[in-house]
Amino acid sequence: MKVFILTISLLIATLNSKAQNNPTTTNPFPTINTLTTWASYNSQAKFNIEIRSIGFKFEEKSVEPASTSYTYIRKVSVDNINYTDRIVYRVANDNSASIISLVTASTDLVSLYTPQLATYKIGKCDNEMSKDKKTTCTCYENANFDIDVCDERVKLTMGDGNNYFISVAKK
């Protein structure tokens, strides 16, 4: 009986220490440098390899009159809350430009990306999200890229929340 109790106690202690040592799932997003590099590829095949390395899986391809879009998603858990991150890679049919769009609720992209954009000039926001009164956008530009970072306040069934959006477009 003593062995049984000792074994159960050891098992509980082991499970308890594993639960404490298992930190919140990290949610890494690519840096601005990485996003601009991807936007410069004009190659979905090359982008596909790199985006899968950070946990995104291919979801769908959409062919539009002037471009083709490839959507990738990943499921993440942050502080025991499940989120779906979505990234879209759009390439113009003439390969003149690419756009990376990332949408998430799992990480504050404004706080993550704003310090990385210190060398960019703040420009005029002219995207669809910036026209919504529930959304705050800051738009940046340099000689090669236009970057929009937005924070959208959303009404959820269990309270309010935020969706974050970043778009990197090659000029």
C-alpha positions in Angstrom: 0.0 0.0 0.0 2.9 2.4 0.8 4.4 1.7 -2.6 1.0 2.4 -4.3 0.6 5.8 -2.4 4.2 6.7 -3.1 3.7 5.9 -6.8 0.5 8.0 -7.0 2.2 10.9 -5.2 5.2 10.8 -7.5 2.8 10.7 -10.5 0.8 13.7 -9.3 4.0 15.6 -8.5 5.4 14.8 -12.0 2.2 15.9 -13.7 2.0 19.1 -11.6 5.6 20.1 -12.4 5.0 19.5 -16.1 2.0 21.7 -16.0 4.0 24.5 -14.3 7.0 24.1 -16.7 4.8 24.2 -19.8 4.7 28.0 -20.5 2.1 29.8 -22.5 2.5 28.8 -26.1 4.6 31.4 -27.8 3.2 33.1 -30.9 6.1 34.2 -33.1 5.4 36.5 -36.0 7.9 37.4 -38.7 9.8 40.7 -38.3 9.1 43.6 -40.7 12.4 42.7 -42.4 11.1 39.2 -43.0 7.7 40.4 -44.2 9.3 42.8 -46.7 11.6 40.1 -47.9 8.6 37.8 -48.5 6.8 40.6 -50.3 9.8 40.9 -52.6 9.8 37.3 -53.6 6.9 37.3 -56.1 7.0 33.5 -55.6 4.3 31.6 -53.8 6.5 28.5 -53.8 9.3 30.2 -51.9 6.9 31.9 -49.5 5.1 28.6 -48.9 8.3 27.0 -47.6 9.0 29.8 -45.2 5.5 30.4 -43.9 5.1 26.7 -43.0 8.2 26.9 -40.9 6.4 29.1 -38.4 3.3 26.9 -38.2 1.0 28.1 -40.9 -0.8 25.6 -43.2 -2.1 26.3 -46.7 -5.8 26.8 -46.7 -7.0 28.1 -50.1 -6.0 29.7 -53.4 -8.1 32.5 -54.9 -7.7 33.7 -58.5 -8.8 37.3 -59.1 -8.6 39.3 -62.3 -5.3 41.0 -61.5 -3.8 38.7 -58.9 -3.7 35.4 -57.2 -4.0 35.0 -53.4 -2.8 32.2 -51.2 -4.3 32.0 -47.7 -2.6 30.2 -44.8 -3.9 29.7 -41.3 -2.6 28.4 -38.0 -4.3 27.6 -34.7 -2.5 28.9 -31.6 -3.3 28.8 -27.9 -2.2 31.8 -25.8 -3.0 31.8 -22.1 -5.3 28.8 -22.7 -7.4 30.7 -25.3 -7.5 29.4 -28.8 -7.0 31.7 -31.8 -6.7 31.4 -35.6 -4.0 33.5 -37.3 -4.5 34.1 -41.0 -1.9 35.3 -43.5 -2.6 36.0 -47.2 0.1 36.2 -49.8 -1.1 37.9 -53.0 1.0 38.1 -56.2 0.0 40.3 -59.1 -0.4 38.4 -62.3 2.4 40.4 -64.0 4.6 39.7 -60.9 5.0 43.4 -60.4 4.1 43.4 -56.7 3.2 41.2 -53.7 1.2 41.9 -50.6 1.4 40.1 -47.3 -1.6 40.5 -45.0 -1.6 39.1 -41.5 -4.7 39.1 -39.3 -4.8 37.9 -35.7 -6.4 38.4 -32.3 -3.7 36.4 -30.5 -1.0 39.1 -30.3 -1.0 42.9 -30.3 0.6 43.5 -33.7 0.6 47.3 -33.2 2.9 47.0 -30.2 5.0 44.3 -31.9 5.5 46.1 -35.2 5.4 49.9 -34.4 9.0 49.9 -32.9 10.3 48.0 -36.0 8.9 50.8 -38.3 10.8 53.7 -36.7 12.8 54.3 -39.9 9.6 54.4 -42.0 7.8 57.7 -42.8 4.2 57.8 -41.6 1.9 58.2 -44.5 -1.8 58.7 -45.3 -4.0 55.6 -44.6 -6.2 54.8 -47.5 -7.2 51.2 -46.8 -10.7 49.8 -46.2 -10.0 49.2 -42.5 -8.9 52.8 -41.9 -12.4 54.0 -43.0 -14.1 52.0 -40.2 -14.7 54.1 -37.1 -14.0 51.0 -34.9 -10.5 50.7 -36.4 -7.3 52.6 -35.7 -4.7 52.4 -38.4 -1.2 53.8 -38.8 0.3 53.6 -42.3 4.0 53.7 -43.1 6.0 54.0 -46.2 9.5 54.0 -47.6 10.8 53.9 -51.1 10.0 50.2 -51.6 7.0 49.4 -49.4 3.7 50.6 -48.0 2.9 49.1 -44.6 -0.5 49.4 -42.8 -0.8 48.4 -39.1 -4.4 48.4 -37.8 -6.2 47.6 -34.5 -9.9 46.8 -34.9 -12.2 46.8 -31.9 -14.7 43.9 -32.3 -17.8 43.0 -30.4 -17.7 39.3 -29.3 -20.4 37.2 -27.8 -18.5 37.0 -24.5 -17.1 40.6 -24.4 -15.1 43.0 -26.5 -11.8 42.1 -28.2 -9.4 43.3 -30.8 -8.3 42.0 -34.2 -4.9 43.2 -35.4 -3.9 43.6 -39.0 -0.7 44.3 -40.9 -0.3 44.6 -44.6 3.0 44.9 -46.4 2.8 45.9 -50.0 5.7 46.1 -52.4 5.6 49.3 -54.5 
